[in-house]
């Protein structure tokens, strides 16, 4: 289970704290270890890969970088070259 938990994103803040936090936009590659401030979902399948308040892992950035099919939902930058993160976190 520990190897799986190292790969999935875990919530670092409450959704409320994240919603009211100041955000900034950073390059996807520089977002590792930061707190996500937007939802990242690929459709299909329509299951969120990242939700606001989750810490962005290397594994998730690799998955996003490899994803070539499907429509991006929730992200301000539909190319996913940048991502919104909580400022200072």
N, C-alpha and C positions, 0 to 999 in steps of 0.2 A: 504493500500500500504506500510505502514511503516514496518509491520511485514514481508512482502515479501522482502523488500529491505534489511532487516537484515539477510536474508537467502542467497541472491544471492551475488556473488563476483563482486566487482566493480573495475574498472581500477584505479590504484594509480599513475602510470607512463605512459608515452607514450610508444608505442611499440618500438620506436627508442631508448629511454632512457634505456629500459629494455634490448634490444639486446646488447647494448654497455656496460652494467653494469657488474661488477665482480659478479660471482655467487658462491654459496656454496651449498653443499648437506647436508640436515638435515633429521632427522627422521620425518615421516609424522605427528606424534602427536605433534611435536615441531614446526610445520610450521604455526600454527594458528596465524594470525595477520601479517604474513610475506608476501612479494610480490613474487608471483609465477614467475619462470623464464623458464618454459617449458609448453607445452600443455599437458593436460590430457584429453584423449578421450577414451570412451569405445565403441567398435563396436561389435554387434549392440548396440545402434542405430546410432552411428557415430556423435553425437552432442557433441562438446567439453564441458566438465564440468568445466575446468579451462583453461585459456589462459595466456600467458606471460603478465605481468604487473598488473594482478588482485590480490587483497588482498585475502588471503586464510582465509575463515571463518570456524568456528566450524562446521556449517551445511555441508559444502562441505567435510571436513575431515570425518565427520560421513558417508556421502554418499559413499565416496571412501572406507572407512573401511568396509561397508556393501556389496559393489559390489563384487559378486563372479562369475558372468557370463560375457562372452564377452572377447574380446581381447583388451588389452591396447595399445593405439596408442599415440605416441608423448613423452612418458615418458622414461627417460634413464633407470630407474629401473622398469622393467615390473611387479615386485611384489608389487610396490608402498609402500614398507616399508620406502623408503626415497623419497625425492622430492627436485628438484633444486629450490633455492630461490635467490633473489638478496641479495648480501652480505651487511650487515649493515642496512637493511631495513625490 
